[in-house]
């Protein structure tokens, strides 16, 4: 077969578009004066729209593989591409208010595009070596984003993120080395055939190392400690990105990997269910004591990773598993961006009590926050409600009825700490708080919050229509 036919680089058009867009922004931004950096933002937005369009068109065609079977272009990859590109586009709206006119504005946009490219690669890879490439491409720009946007606290957050990322990357590569030594292959198709006959202890060590590396990108237990610190210490642009976009690629990658290794040993589905349980409970319980809204959202995102791991535990056992994961990822991305955009619109309010009476001063912003927080709880008709319902159903179909019940229990638990936030929003303002709240806010972030919250509601309403687009074969 002709080499170009085996490679088929055109199948990676969304990744290529995003990466080239990042290069153009990085190089072109160097020649733009500070008051014209919006051009770099516009180029970044066009690159993301182009990538999303290319991904949608690719989803209309048959599932295929590229680069000699190391990259799958299927429904899961297409959905992850669209979600990642459009979510990063929304994050540009948050960034427009926070970093507009700053010395590193175009650099930040470029790093966002590079990291998004890595996320897309993670979602589509069917080879352990490409998995490492995607991990590094998604991680290294993230360290820069955290450090560039947060000042002194951002530097500390970047160091914590880097140290955890370096450790996780080492473990990921160690796991890949062990699995390669056992099977003589790195592609998932061969792993699926060879692993059942390999020594169980060695396979367990290799698989756990790979899972730990991917869970760092997802922000789940046991490598979750950096997430709340980074969400609190980094700028809101970085916080919004790191708690949202990397999860998209990481969780699709985890799904593919678990579907591969569990084909001959369903014990790994139980391990995934245990990790989901740990993330749900730890994230929810730790969020109870938080007073900083961004740190609260940081712990909340750890809990959300637990919910997102639930359908992974049903991989191969339920037809709902993959569509529910993809839909939940889209729902969570919109809802989380809406919540962080509200904090970006009110950057001086770093305590939950500072939101007292917000509904009287900024009713639109208060409504967006209400939709976001009720969405994260899983209240109908928001999209996250559909996501939680379908993931719990997938777990039940997959034989994990106890896990489906834990999804419902943890959704109820999360309501109480979200109440601590939106309770003051609807309280009567004191004279001092009312005066403080009339100081305006970031219009770009406020608009982004409104768009994301509205989209979250709309996605929940049209869930049935979109569901069929998420049903398709998973290539390994």
GIQUI-V497097 format. One record per helix or strand of 2 or more residues. SS is the DSSP state (hx for helix, st for strand). FROM is the first residue (numbers start at 0). TO is the last residue. If there is no record, write none. Layout:
<<SS	FROM	TO> <SS	FROM	TO>>
This chain:
<<hx	2	6> <hx	8	28> <hx	33	35> <hx	37	58> <st	63	65> <st	70	72> <hx	74	97> <hx	104	123> <hx	127	148> <hx	150	182> <hx	187	196> <hx	199	217> <hx	224	232> <hx	235	241> <hx	244	260> <hx	266	286> <hx	292	313> <hx	319	344> <hx	351	354> <hx	357	360> <hx	362	376> <hx	382	396> <hx	400	424> <hx	430	436> <hx	442	460> <hx	462	469>>
